[in-house]
């Protein structure tokens, strides 16, 4: 059974709109930080942007191994998606205006289940159940990789966020731990 996205008024909980489902279940979504836009990513790999006034969608990307997480970059001009399979994870960014891919990296152990961007927009971070990685998007290169068990073998749900100081990353997972990296 495929599911779409339910839009609700947060103050009342009342459903405002039901967005249609597409090729597979919606696995990730996030609102644009400065404009009326909702991004959705599906397990089948489609990345769509929805105008929050008209609710008209525009497909801007496709990640062959599926999308598990999304994050707008701080400049809000690009969006980054993480995904992949047990064979390997991938992180890809698209230009929102043109829909063109601007950056892509793969090779992490397992699917990328969490992504975040640094406040200056120069770095992207990705987490799998056992790897935390950092890339410099201005130079299109890998910066570092840490091997960490951020999820349990059965409940793999890593999450990460970057502090607005740009130097601290918090990583959590289903093992109950939160780790800080500086």
N, C-alpha and C positions, 0 to 999 in steps of 0.2 A: 504494500500500500504506500503510495507516494504522498507526501505531505507538502503543502505550500507554507506560506508565512501568514500568520494572523497579526494584524496591526490593531493595537488596542490603545485607548486613552489611559495613560498611567494614573490619572487622578480618580477614575471611576472603574477601571478594569473593563469597560464596555468595548466590545469589538467594533472597530471602525471599518475595517476592510479585510478581506481575505485575498491574498495574492495567490495566483494560480501556481500549482506545482509544475515542475518541468522534468527533464530527463531522469532525475533521481531525487532522492530526499535532499532538502536544504540542510547542509552540514555546518554552515557558518554565515554570520551576518554581522554588519556593523553600520552605524550611521556615520555619515560624513561629519567631521568636526565643525565645519563652518557653513555648510549649505544644506538645502533640503534634498538629501540624497540618501538612499539606503542601498548598501551593497549586499548581495547574496551570493554564496558559493555553494555548489552542489557536490555531492559525493561522485557524481558523474563528470565533474570537472568544469562546469559552466560558471562563469563569473558574470553577473548581471548588475547593472546600476538602475535603480528605480527612482524616478522623480517623485518626491513626496507630496507634490500638489496634484499632479495628473495621474500618478501611479502608472505611467508608461515606462516600460523597461527598455534597456539597451544592453545587448550582450557585448562585453568588451574583451573577454578573454576565455581561454580554455586551458585547463591544466590536465594533461592526458591521464594522470593517475588519481585524479580527484582533488577536491579542495576540502580541507578540514578546518582551516582557520583563516581569518582575514584581519588586516590592520591598515588603516590609512596612515600614510606618512604625515608628519607634522605640517608640512607645507600644503597638505591636502590636494596636491596635484597628482599624486600616484597612490596606488593601492597595492599592497603586498598580500599574496596568498601562500599558504603552506599546505602541503599534501604529500602524496606518495603512497607507497605500499611497504610491506615488510621488506621487500628487496632494496628499498632506498627512498629517501625523502627528497623533496624539492621545494625551493622557494623561488617565487617569480613575482616581479613587479610590473604593473602596467601604467601607462600614462592615461589619466582619466579623460582628458580632452580628446585624444586621438584614438584611444583603445589599443595602441601598439605596445607590445612588451618592451620594457626598457632595461630589464635586468633579470637574469635567471641563473640559479646555481642548484646543483644536485649533489648526491653522494653522501648524505647523512645516513646513519644506521636507523632504518625504520622510517615510517611516515612522520612528517613534521606536523605536530598537533598544536603548536602555539607559535605566533610570530608577533614581533613588536619592532618599532623603529625608535632610534634615538631622537631626542628633542631637536637636534640640529639637522636631522634627516640624512646624515652621512653614513649611518650604520643601521643594518637590519640584523635582528637576532631571531634565531629559530630554535625550537626545542622538540626533541623526540622523547620517548620514554627513557633514553639513556644518554642523550647527547644535547649539549647546549653549544650553539655555534654563533659566531659573529662574522659579518661581512662588511667591507667598506664598499658602499655602492658608488661612491665617486670614482674609485679606482677599479671597481669591478673585481675585487679580490677577497679571498678568504683571509680573515685576520687571526682568529683562534678558534679552537674547539676544545671543550671540556667534556670528559666522559663522566656522567653522573646518573645515578638511578633516581630519576625524578618521579617515577610512577612504579606501581607494583606490577609484577608480571601479568596479573589478571585485570587490573583496573588502570589502564594507561591513560591518564588524562593530565598531562603537564600543562601548566599555565605560566606565563611570564609577563612581566611589566618592567618598564624602564623608568627610573625616577627622573623628575624634571631637571635634576642637576646634571644629567647626562653621564654620570659616572657609576651609578649603582643599578644593578639588575636584580630583581627578586624572581626566583623560580620556585614554584610549588608543584606538588603532585599528589596522587592518590595514596602515597605512602605516609601522608600527614606532615611531611617536612616542608619548611620554607627555607631556602638557601639564598644568601645575599652574595653577589659578586661585585667587586669594585675594580 
